Amino acid sequence: MNRIIAHISNSLTALLAARPAMQLLPVPVRRFRRRP
């Protein structure tokens, strides 16, 4: 059970860490696309 709890906690922390990253990624991507 400890392994399952650890896996769930790791996945939750990964999702929380990915949310701000997903919000910040589109900004530089748009800037690079605008460049000729």
ChimeraX attribute file (.defattr): number of C-alpha atoms within 10 A of each C-alpha:
attribute: neighborCount
match mode: 1-to-1
recipient: residues
	/A:1	6
	/A:2	7
	/A:3	8
	/A:4	9
	/A:5	10
	/A:6	11
	/A:7	12
	/A:8	12
	/A:9	12
	/A:10	12
	/A:11	12
	/A:12	12
	/A:13	11
	/A:14	11
	/A:15	13
	/A:16	11
	/A:17	11
	/A:18	12
	/A:19	10
	/A:20	10
	/A:21	11
	/A:22	11
	/A:23	9
	/A:24	11
	/A:25	10
	/A:26	11
	/A:27	10
	/A:28	10
	/A:29	10
	/A:30	10
	/A:31	9
	/A:32	10
	/A:33	8
	/A:34	8
	/A:35	6
	/A:36	4
